[in-house]
Amino acid sequence: GYSIQKRLMPRYHVMKVLNEKGLLKKDTDFYSMVKIVEESFFKKFLLPYHRSVPGLEKAYLAAREGKMFPEI
C-alpha cells in the first residue's frame, strides 16, 4: 500500500495547490498522481511548475519528511 504520511498527503497537497492556481488539466485525478513512481511524479507535477509555483517542490519534500505543508 501507499504511505499516508509520505505519499498520499504530500501529493494531495500538490494537487490542491495546482488546482487552486488553475494549473492542472481537468482530467487529472488524485489516483493518477498517486500511482506513478516518484521520479515520474517530479517530472510531471513538480518540475514543470517550479517557476509558476515557487516553493512547491521544497514544500512537497518537507511534507514527505512529516513536516507541515506550508501555504503556497
FENNORDA-V457642 format. One record per helix or strand. SS is the DSSP state (H for helix, E for strand). FROM is the first residue (numbers start at 1). LEN is the number of residues. If there is no record, write none. Layout:
ss | from | len
SS | FROM | LEN
SS | FROM | LEN
//
This chain:
ss | from | len
H | 4 | 17
H | 30 | 6
H | 38 | 12
H | 56 | 9
//
